[in-house]
């Protein structure tokens, strides 16, 4: 398959807008792209075309902007920057900075959740602690006296989680000590990559990569592993489990997703971002008799709440509130002309959202102090001063509903597509349905399930929108591999129908039999991006039940469309645990281009190119350290084949085939 833009330096191609319209798997996307073009409203797909051709040095990760001497473009002709930094240290430095930017984003999310627990425990915020089961479990793992009152335990647990975010001295992280496998802890200690805290590892990473800092790329790679472990245990584990303390542990429920959940005669409100605290309170207000009556006064038949990105994933998991789309679809959702308000909190909110909102009369409301959008209504939630939460949530709910009166009804066109799904697959729900980790290990050993893979991550305009997510996942389940999914990838797979039990017909016969017997889909939507914790716990406990180390197991992390900086930490977190990655587009690890050896007779007589960074990630360097490696493949059919071969080799090494 040929795409519009050929990128020889990456040995890959990138799609134009016409490729997206042809290949995107959701018919609603195609309809809305055409509608918005007719409306004269620009989207990220138009802006991607306007940016072509993109900078080749930036695409390969060989542009260094870490000081004011540059930017420096590193190549064979100019192998070092002005300061003397070479290609390897520049690329690893860029990767490390991207990872800790993502770590900072998730840490900001975690910080809000931990402080919200403290506010709830102290009675400063009207937030009930619904997840007493999770609270007691964590308190026990942290060695606290579980006979103490729940409010006291909640405050203590929140304090421990905050210390994991901020510790500056060399002490074990409490969450890592509570959940990481012993074999992995021994590996990390041997490698010298045990983290202190999120804050310390961000500080150290930026210190190492500043002008005149560390120029040994191997030391920078070690810091990347260290920062990824802080990312995993102080922000992913912490945020996910702390949210369960506040709002409870999700359970499976049948729901409906996709653009067709919006209704032209209803107030349509989308919730967007990552932190659920304000949104949860707004939901309470929207369900109140007063706000419902106000909607009817304005002529609406009712109120529809839909989800975008990870806030949507979390509400889908807990309550079955329908999701609509992901980061690259947020403009398309407004393009229906039926969205009255979007309530956003933190991260993945495109700067263009207010511009698109102006085209369709949508009201944008921001609720996070560090996420501001010019022209939007701004009512921030402050977990350290939560006393106004009730009043602010009521004000926000009213503002959102009253936006219905300003809707431009001439521009409404809602795609009819709706998709059935089963959501709410928490770790506990998966264990309950299967009967525990021993039963899952047994199904793996017997070959009824060939392997476990998680397909996650953002969208990227360098590949056809959602096509790679859906294509790879279909081929994985056809190969008998059970899939979990989170974040933006989850929206693609939900809307494609792969998270419904009926999708078992697309799975290999043995996996399909397991799905029908347990009444589960072959793709389990486990939540937002921080809920990769649930998959990690699944991988850890099934390996333990099988009596094997993590690197031995038929596991895989798949990121078909790496986009946000947060996705770097997701992938490296799994790598550190011994789970190999299949990444769907080459950058920012430079591709070792095939080359014609001297004296070769034929043009196709090529040998594999090489560079230190690609060899480290994809060769033996990283595998020798942590037992895992990175496969990079931009074409989804080949990526899926690579994934299935990896799983098969793991099974053969275990003697399970």
C-alpha distance (Angstrom), angle and dihedral (degrees) to the residues before:
residue distance angle dihedral
X1 . . .
X2 3.79 . .
X3 3.79 123.0 .
X4 3.79 126.5 -159.8
X5 3.81 99.9 -104.5
X6 3.80 120.4 54.2
X7 3.82 114.4 -157.9
X8 3.83 107.2 -170.2
X9 3.81 93.8 178.7
X10 3.82 88.1 63.9
X11 3.80 96.4 34.9
X12 3.79 86.4 -126.0
X13 3.79 144.7 96.1
X14 3.80 132.8 -127.8
X15 3.82 127.2 -148.3
X16 3.76 129.0 -113.3
X17 3.79 121.9 -143.7
X18 3.80 91.3 -91.0
X19 3.84 89.2 56.0
X20 3.79 89.5 52.4
X21 3.81 92.1 50.2
X22 3.79 90.1 50.4
X23 3.80 99.6 44.1
X24 3.81 108.4 29.6
X25 3.82 105.5 113.3
X26 3.82 98.0 -141.9
X27 3.84 113.6 81.2
X28 3.81 88.4 -156.6
X29 3.81 89.5 63.5
X30 3.80 92.2 54.5
X31 3.79 91.6 48.1
X32 3.79 93.5 50.0
X33 3.81 94.3 45.7
X34 3.80 88.6 55.9
X35 3.81 92.8 44.5
X36 3.81 94.4 49.9
X37 3.80 91.0 47.6
X38 3.82 88.5 53.6
X39 3.83 89.2 47.2
X40 3.81 90.3 52.9
X41 3.82 91.3 -121.6
X42 3.80 115.7 143.6
X43 3.81 122.0 -135.5
X44 3.81 136.1 -170.6
X45 3.81 88.4 -93.4
X46 3.82 89.8 61.7
X47 3.80 92.4 45.5
X48 3.81 90.9 50.0
X49 3.81 89.4 58.6
X50 3.81 90.4 47.5
X51 3.81 89.8 56.9
X52 3.80 94.2 57.3
X53 2.95 127.2 150.6
X54 3.79 94.1 40.8
X55 3.79 121.6 -154.8
X56 3.79 109.5 -80.6
X57 3.79 93.7 -150.6
X58 3.78 91.3 52.1
X59 3.80 92.0 47.4
X60 3.80 90.8 54.5
X61 3.79 93.8 44.8
X62 3.82 91.5 -119.2
X63 3.81 96.9 120.0
X64 3.81 113.0 99.5
X65 3.83 118.7 -158.4
X66 3.80 99.1 161.6
X67 3.79 94.8 120.2
X68 3.79 140.8 20.1
X69 3.79 94.4 -100.8
X70 3.79 90.8 77.9
X71 2.91 163.8 -5.1
X72 3.77 86.9 -148.8
X73 3.80 122.8 -165.3
X74 3.79 111.2 -151.7
X75 3.80 119.4 -154.8
X76 3.79 142.4 142.6
X77 3.79 87.9 -84.5
X78 3.82 93.1 48.8
X79 3.81 104.5 25.4
X80 3.82 96.4 177.8
X81 3.76 138.2 40.9
X82 3.79 124.0 -119.1
X83 3.82 91.3 -84.8
X84 3.80 92.1 48.7
X85 3.83 96.9 -101.8
X86 3.81 111.6 152.0
X87 3.80 130.5 -143.0
X88 3.80 96.0 -93.8
X89 3.80 96.2 52.6
X90 3.83 91.7 42.8
X91 3.81 93.1 52.5
X92 3.81 94.8 44.3
X93 3.80 89.5 45.1
X94 3.81 90.3 53.7
X95 3.80 91.0 47.6
X96 3.79 92.0 47.9
X97 3.80 93.0 49.6
X98 3.80 90.5 48.9
X99 3.80 90.4 50.2
X100 3.80 94.5 51.4
X101 3.82 91.0 45.1
X102 3.79 86.1 58.3
X103 3.79 89.9 43.9
X104 3.81 89.1 53.6
X105 3.80 91.2 50.6
X106 3.79 93.3 51.7
X107 3.81 90.4 41.9
X108 3.81 90.0 55.9
X109 3.81 88.2 51.7
X110 3.81 91.3 47.9
X111 3.81 92.1 47.5
X112 3.81 91.0 56.5
X113 3.81 92.5 49.1
X114 3.82 94.3 47.3
X115 3.81 92.6 49.0
X116 3.80 89.6 47.1
X117 3.81 89.3 56.7
X118 3.80 89.3 52.3
X119 3.81 91.2 48.0
X120 3.82 90.5 49.8
X121 3.81 92.3 46.5
X122 3.81 91.4 50.7
X123 3.80 92.7 47.1
X124 3.82 92.2 -117.6
X125 3.81 92.6 121.8
X126 3.80 127.3 39.8
X127 3.80 93.2 -123.0
X128 3.81 115.7 130.5
X129 3.80 116.4 -141.9
X130 3.81 96.8 -125.1
X131 3.80 97.2 169.0
X132 3.80 102.1 70.8
X133 3.82 89.7 145.5
X134 3.80 90.7 59.9
X135 3.81 91.6 41.8
X136 3.80 92.8 54.8
X137 3.79 92.2 44.8
X138 3.81 92.6 52.9
X139 3.80 93.1 42.4
X140 3.80 89.2 54.3
X141 3.80 92.9 48.2
X142 3.81 89.4 50.5
X143 3.81 91.6 51.2
X144 3.81 96.1 -113.6
X145 3.80 125.4 150.7
X146 3.80 101.7 -97.2
X147 3.81 92.3 -165.4
X148 3.80 89.3 73.5
X149 3.85 119.9 100.3
X150 3.80 115.4 -78.6
X151 3.80 93.1 -117.7
X152 3.80 91.2 54.4
X153 3.80 92.5 47.2
X154 3.80 91.1 48.0
X155 3.79 90.8 54.4
X156 3.81 91.3 48.8
X157 3.81 93.5 47.5
X158 3.81 90.8 48.6
X159 3.81 89.3 51.0
X160 3.80 91.5 53.4
X161 3.81 91.4 48.5
X162 3.80 91.1 49.3
X163 3.81 89.6 51.0
X164 3.82 89.3 53.1
X165 3.80 86.3 56.7
X166 3.79 96.2 48.3
X167 3.85 112.2 24.5
X168 3.81 113.6 137.1
X169 3.81 100.6 -177.1
X170 3.79 127.9 74.2
X171 3.80 101.3 -93.9
X172 3.82 130.2 131.2
X173 3.78 116.9 -89.6
X174 3.79 108.1 -115.0
X175 3.80 95.8 -139.3
X176 3.80 92.9 47.6
X177 3.80 91.0 50.1
X178 3.80 89.8 49.1
X179 3.81 98.8 50.9
X180 3.82 114.4 14.5
X181 3.82 116.5 103.3
X182 3.81 114.9 -107.9
X183 3.82 92.4 -123.6
X184 3.82 90.4 54.2
X185 3.81 92.7 47.5
X186 3.79 89.5 52.6
X187 3.82 90.0 49.5
X188 3.81 92.7 49.7
X189 3.81 92.1 47.2
X190 3.80 90.2 50.3
X191 3.81 90.1 50.7
X192 3.81 91.8 45.3
X193 3.82 93.8 -124.9
X194 3.80 102.2 121.7
X195 3.83 106.3 136.3
X196 3.81 129.0 -133.6
X197 3.81 101.3 -157.2
X198 3.77 143.2 -44.0
X199 3.80 92.6 -94.7
X200 3.81 95.1 49.1
X201 3.81 95.0 47.4
X202 3.83 92.1 48.6
X203 3.81 89.4 50.2
X204 3.80 92.5 47.1
X205 3.82 93.4 46.8
X206 3.80 93.5 51.6
X207 3.80 90.5 43.8
X208 3.81 92.0 51.9
X209 3.81 93.5 49.0
X210 3.79 99.7 45.3
X211 3.82 121.2 105.3
X212 3.80 109.7 -64.6
X213 3.81 92.6 10.5
X214 3.79 126.6 117.0
X215 3.81 116.6 -19.5
X216 3.83 97.3 176.3
X217 3.81 104.5 100.8
X218 3.82 91.3 -160.8
X219 3.80 90.8 59.5
X220 3.80 88.8 48.5
X221 3.82 89.2 50.6
X222 3.81 89.3 52.4
X223 3.81 89.3 51.9
X224 3.79 88.4 51.0
X225 3.82 90.1 57.8
X226 3.81 90.6 45.2
X227 3.80 92.5 50.0
X228 3.81 91.0 46.1
X229 3.80 90.2 56.3
X230 3.79 90.2 50.9
X231 3.80 87.4 48.1
X232 3.80 91.1 51.1
X233 3.80 100.8 45.6
X234 3.80 105.8 27.4
X235 3.81 97.6 41.7
X236 3.82 112.7 16.2
X237 3.80 98.6 38.9
X238 3.79 91.0 33.9
X239 3.82 97.7 49.1
X240 3.78 95.7 42.7
X241 3.80 96.5 47.0
X242 3.81 93.7 40.2
X243 3.81 90.5 52.9
X244 3.80 87.8 53.7
X245 3.81 88.7 54.2
X246 3.79 89.3 55.8
X247 3.80 101.2 39.8
X248 3.78 108.2 15.1
X249 3.80 136.2 -108.5
X250 3.84 114.2 -60.2
X251 3.78 121.6 -117.0
X252 3.82 127.1 -160.9
X253 3.78 117.6 -85.7
X254 3.79 136.1 168.2
X255 3.79 114.3 -112.2
X256 3.80 144.4 157.2
X257 3.81 126.4 -117.0
X258 3.84 141.6 175.7
X259 3.81 134.0 74.8
X260 3.80 93.5 -62.3
X261 3.82 91.4 74.1
X262 3.82 87.6 79.6
X263 3.82 114.6 93.1
X264 3.79 126.6 -152.0
X265 3.83 93.8 -144.6
X266 3.82 94.8 47.9
X267 3.77 134.8 73.9
X268 3.82 102.9 -102.4
X269 3.79 115.9 -153.7
X270 3.79 122.8 178.5
X271 3.82 122.4 -159.6
X272 3.79 115.7 -152.6
X273 3.79 140.0 -178.8
X274 3.79 133.4 40.5
X275 3.81 115.2 -77.5
X276 3.82 113.4 79.1
X277 3.82 102.4 -166.8
X278 3.81 100.5 96.3
X279 3.80 92.2 33.7
X280 3.81 92.2 54.8
X281 3.80 90.2 54.8
X282 3.82 91.8 45.8
X283 3.81 89.1 53.7
X284 3.81 89.0 56.4
X285 3.80 89.9 52.5
X286 3.81 94.3 46.2
X287 3.81 88.9 54.6
X288 3.81 92.2 51.3
X289 3.80 120.2 109.9
X290 3.81 91.0 -120.5
X291 3.81 96.4 56.0
X292 3.80 93.2 40.8
X293 3.82 89.2 52.5
X294 3.80 90.9 49.3
X295 3.81 90.1 54.2
X296 3.80 90.3 53.2
X297 3.82 91.2 48.0
X298 3.80 88.0 57.6
X299 3.80 90.4 53.5
X300 3.81 99.0 -100.5
X301 3.80 120.9 138.6
X302 3.79 90.4 -143.1
X303 3.81 144.7 -50.5
X304 3.80 126.8 -72.7
X305 3.81 118.3 -164.0
X306 3.80 116.5 -163.7
X307 3.78 132.6 178.6
X308 3.79 134.7 -124.5
X309 3.82 126.3 -168.5
X310 3.80 119.3 -24.9
X311 3.81 99.1 -24.0
X312 3.79 84.2 58.3
X313 3.82 91.4 47.8
X314 3.80 91.6 51.5
X315 3.81 94.7 48.8
X316 3.80 89.8 45.7
X317 3.81 89.8 53.2
X318 3.80 95.1 47.8
X319 3.79 103.8 35.5
X320 3.79 109.2 8.2
X321 3.82 90.4 -112.9
X322 3.81 103.0 165.8
X323 3.78 120.3 -105.5
X324 3.78 122.2 -144.0
X325 3.79 109.9 -170.7
X326 3.80 149.7 -42.2
X327 3.80 140.2 -100.2
X328 3.82 97.2 -62.1
X329 3.78 92.7 41.8
X330 3.80 97.8 52.9
X331 3.81 92.5 93.6
X332 3.81 90.1 48.8
X333 3.80 90.7 53.8
X334 3.80 89.5 57.9
X335 3.80 88.2 45.0
X336 3.81 89.1 70.3
X337 3.81 85.3 75.7
X338 3.80 87.9 -138.8
X339 3.81 100.8 93.5
X340 3.79 110.3 103.5
X341 3.80 98.7 -177.9
X342 3.79 141.0 2.8
X343 3.80 116.7 -154.9
X344 3.81 108.7 -158.4
X345 3.78 131.7 -174.8
X346 3.81 120.3 173.2
X347 3.81 138.6 -16.3
X348 3.82 135.0 -0.7
X349 3.81 93.2 43.9
X350 3.80 105.0 135.4
X351 3.83 116.3 -130.5
X352 3.82 86.3 -132.0
X353 3.80 92.7 63.4
X354 3.82 94.5 91.3
X355 3.82 90.8 48.9
X356 3.81 92.0 52.5
X357 3.81 89.7 43.7
X358 3.80 89.1 57.3
X359 3.82 89.1 56.8
X360 3.80 92.3 57.4
X361 3.80 105.8 28.1
X362 3.81 94.6 -108.3
X363 3.81 119.2 156.5
X364 3.84 115.4 -133.8
X365 3.81 115.7 -155.2
X366 3.82 120.4 -171.7
X367 3.81 121.3 -157.9
X368 3.83 105.5 177.4
X369 3.81 121.7 84.3
X370 3.81 92.1 -141.3
X371 3.82 95.5 47.5
X372 3.82 110.0 69.1
X373 3.81 127.0 165.5
X374 3.83 120.2 -168.7
X375 3.79 109.7 -117.5
X376 3.80 95.6 20.1
X377 3.80 126.3 114.4
X378 3.81 106.9 -105.3
X379 3.82 122.1 -154.9
X380 3.82 107.0 153.9
X381 3.79 128.1 -157.8
X382 3.82 114.4 -134.3
X383 3.84 112.5 -166.1
X384 3.81 90.1 -163.3
X385 3.81 90.6 56.5
X386 3.81 102.3 30.2
X387 3.79 98.5 152.1
X388 3.82 92.8 105.4
X389 3.82 94.3 50.9
X390 3.82 95.0 105.1
X391 3.79 95.3 47.7
X392 3.80 93.6 42.2
X393 3.81 92.2 50.1
X394 3.80 90.3 50.5
X395 3.81 90.7 49.6
X396 3.80 91.7 48.5
X397 3.79 93.5 48.2
X398 3.80 90.7 50.8
X399 3.82 92.6 47.6
X400 3.79 90.7 50.1
X401 3.80 94.1 49.4
X402 3.81 94.8 44.5
X403 3.81 90.2 55.1
X404 3.82 85.0 76.1
X405 3.81 88.4 78.2
X406 3.81 91.6 62.3
X407 3.79 97.8 49.2
X408 3.83 117.6 130.8
X409 3.80 98.9 -130.5
X410 3.81 93.5 -173.2
X411 3.80 91.5 71.0
X412 3.81 100.4 49.1
X413 3.79 118.3 123.8
X414 3.78 117.3 152.0
X415 3.82 116.9 -171.5
X416 3.79 111.4 -123.6
X417 3.79 95.4 -133.5
X418 3.79 115.9 123.6
X419 3.78 124.6 165.2
X420 3.79 131.4 -156.7
X421 3.80 116.7 -128.5
X422 3.78 142.9 166.9
X423 3.80 112.7 -135.9
X424 3.80 136.9 171.1
X425 3.80 100.1 76.8
X426 3.78 100.2 162.5
X427 3.79 118.6 170.6
X428 3.81 89.5 -100.1
X429 3.81 92.6 49.1
X430 3.81 91.4 52.3
X431 3.79 91.6 48.5
X432 3.80 92.2 47.7
X433 3.81 93.3 49.9
X434 3.81 94.1 47.8
X435 3.80 96.1 37.1
X436 3.80 95.9 -115.9
X437 3.81 140.5 -49.2
X438 3.82 94.1 -65.2
X439 3.79 90.3 61.2
X440 3.81 91.7 50.0
X441 3.81 90.4 47.7
X442 3.79 88.4 51.2
X443 3.80 92.6 51.8
X444 3.81 88.9 50.5
X445 3.79 92.7 47.9
X446 3.81 91.9 48.7
X447 3.80 92.3 47.9
X448 3.79 96.0 -119.9
X449 3.79 84.2 120.5
X450 3.81 110.0 30.9
X451 3.78 96.0 -162.6
X452 3.80 147.3 -33.1
X453 3.79 121.2 -105.7
X454 3.77 132.7 174.3
X455 3.81 116.4 -147.9
X456 3.79 108.5 -162.9
X457 3.77 147.0 138.9
X458 3.76 141.8 80.5
X459 3.79 134.4 -58.4
X460 3.78 124.9 -93.4
X461 3.83 127.2 -164.7
X462 3.80 88.8 -140.8
X463 3.82 87.2 81.4
X464 3.83 129.8 41.9
X465 3.80 107.8 -79.5
X466 3.84 110.6 -88.6
X467 3.81 91.8 -23.3
X468 3.79 94.6 110.2
X469 3.82 94.0 46.5
X470 3.80 92.3 52.4
X471 3.82 97.9 38.2
X472 3.80 94.8 49.7
X473 3.80 93.2 45.1
X474 3.79 93.8 50.0
X475 3.77 89.9 53.0
X476 3.81 92.6 46.6
X477 3.80 94.1 54.0
X478 3.82 89.5 42.8
X479 3.81 84.7 58.7
X480 3.80 92.0 53.7
X481 3.81 96.4 -102.1
X482 3.81 117.1 141.2
X483 3.81 110.8 -137.1
X484 3.80 133.8 -152.7
X485 3.78 121.2 -166.8
X486 3.80 140.6 -169.8
X487 3.78 141.6 173.9
X488 3.79 123.7 8.2
X489 3.79 91.7 -13.8
X490 3.80 88.5 58.7
X491 3.82 90.7 58.8
X492 3.81 90.8 54.4
X493 3.80 92.9 48.7
X494 3.81 93.6 42.6
X495 3.81 92.2 51.4
X496 3.82 90.3 46.6
X497 3.81 90.6 58.1
X498 3.81 95.2 -115.2
X499 3.82 93.4 123.5
X500 3.81 94.0 61.2
X501 3.84 123.3 90.4
X502 3.83 88.9 -119.2
X503 3.83 87.9 69.5
X504 3.81 87.3 74.4
X505 3.81 86.1 88.8
X506 3.82 87.0 70.2
X507 3.82 92.9 53.2
X508 3.79 130.0 89.9
X509 3.83 111.2 -84.9
X510 3.81 96.2 -104.5
X511 3.81 93.9 46.2
X512 3.81 89.9 45.1
X513 3.81 88.8 53.8
X514 3.81 91.0 52.3
X515 3.81 90.7 48.0
X516 3.82 92.9 51.0
X517 3.78 93.3 44.6
X518 3.82 92.6 51.5
X519 3.84 95.5 32.9
X520 3.80 92.9 -124.6
X521 3.81 133.4 132.1
X522 3.82 119.3 -114.9
X523 3.84 87.9 -118.2
X524 3.81 116.6 55.9
X525 3.81 115.5 -156.9
X526 3.80 102.3 -148.8
X527 3.83 100.9 177.9
X528 3.79 141.6 -96.2
X529 3.80 126.4 -12.8
X530 3.83 93.9 -83.2
X531 3.81 87.1 55.9
X532 3.79 90.0 73.8
X533 3.80 76.1 98.1
X534 3.81 87.2 78.8
X535 3.80 91.8 55.9
X536 3.80 91.8 45.0
X537 3.81 90.7 52.5
X538 3.81 89.1 48.6
X539 3.81 91.5 51.7
X540 3.81 92.9 46.1
X541 3.79 96.5 48.5
X542 3.81 96.7 42.7
X543 3.83 90.2 50.9
X544 3.80 89.1 50.3
X545 3.81 91.1 48.8
X546 3.81 89.7 50.2
X547 3.80 90.8 50.5
X548 3.79 91.3 -121.8
X549 3.79 136.6 118.0
X550 3.80 119.5 -109.0
X551 3.85 94.8 -108.1
X552 3.81 90.5 55.5
X553 3.79 95.1 55.9
X554 3.84 126.8 96.4
X555 3.79 92.5 -111.0
X556 3.79 132.3 134.4
X557 3.80 140.5 -177.6
X558 3.82 113.2 -146.7
X559 3.82 123.1 -167.4
X560 3.82 105.5 177.9
X561 3.82 96.8 176.1
X562 3.84 111.7 25.6
X563 3.78 108.3 -165.7
X564 3.79 121.9 135.2
X565 3.80 118.9 62.0
X566 3.81 87.4 -118.1
X567 3.80 89.9 70.6
X568 3.82 91.3 67.1
X569 3.79 90.5 63.7
X570 3.79 92.2 45.8
X571 3.78 92.4 56.4
X572 3.81 96.3 42.3
X573 3.83 90.7 47.4
X574 3.80 89.4 60.1
X575 3.82 91.4 42.3
X576 3.81 89.9 55.1
X577 3.81 88.1 54.1
X578 3.81 91.2 53.0
X579 3.81 97.5 -99.9
X580 3.81 113.8 132.6
X581 3.81 121.5 -133.8
X582 3.79 132.2 -133.4
X583 3.81 106.0 -160.0
X584 3.77 119.7 -166.5
X585 3.79 103.5 -144.1
X586 3.82 129.4 35.8
X587 3.80 103.7 -126.9
X588 2.95 135.1 123.5
X589 3.82 90.2 24.1
X590 3.82 104.0 66.4
X591 3.79 115.0 -120.1
X592 3.82 115.4 -119.3
X593 3.80 95.9 -129.3
X594 3.81 118.6 -142.7
X595 3.79 111.5 -108.0
X596 3.78 137.9 -165.4
X597 3.80 110.6 -111.6
X598 3.78 119.3 -130.4
X599 3.80 111.3 -83.1
X600 3.82 94.7 14.3
X601 3.78 111.2 156.6
X602 3.81 100.5 -153.5
X603 3.80 131.3 49.7
X604 3.81 90.4 -130.2
X605 3.80 93.1 50.9
X606 3.79 93.2 102.5
X607 3.78 134.6 157.4
X608 3.78 128.0 -149.7
X609 3.77 115.0 -90.4
X610 3.78 120.8 -134.7
X611 3.79 144.3 -155.4
X612 3.78 131.5 169.8
X613 3.81 97.5 -110.7
X614 3.80 96.7 47.0
X615 3.80 89.8 45.8
X616 3.80 91.4 49.7
X617 3.81 95.5 51.1
X618 3.80 99.8 33.0
X619 3.79 99.8 29.4
X620 3.76 134.2 49.7
X621 3.83 100.0 -62.9
X622 3.79 98.9 83.3
X623 3.81 94.5 28.1
X624 3.80 91.1 58.3
X625 3.80 90.0 52.6
X626 3.81 103.5 43.1
X627 3.81 105.6 4.7
X628 3.81 96.3 -111.0
X629 3.80 139.7 88.5
X630 3.80 142.5 -169.0
X631 3.79 124.7 -105.8
X632 3.81 114.1 -165.2
X633 3.79 118.2 -160.4
X634 3.84 125.0 154.5
X635 3.82 95.9 -169.2
X636 3.81 111.0 78.9
X637 3.81 98.5 -147.5
X638 3.81 90.1 54.3
X639 3.82 91.6 41.8
X640 3.81 90.2 54.4
X641 3.81 90.8 47.6
X642 3.80 89.4 50.9
X643 3.79 90.3 50.3
X644 3.80 94.0 49.5
X645 3.81 91.8 47.8
X646 3.81 90.3 50.7
X647 3.82 91.3 52.1
X648 3.80 91.0 46.7
X649 3.81 92.4 51.6
X650 3.80 90.7 50.3
X651 3.81 90.4 51.5
X652 3.79 92.2 48.2
X653 3.80 91.6 50.6
X654 3.81 88.9 52.6
X655 3.80 92.1 47.7
X656 3.80 90.4 -119.0
X657 3.82 95.9 127.6
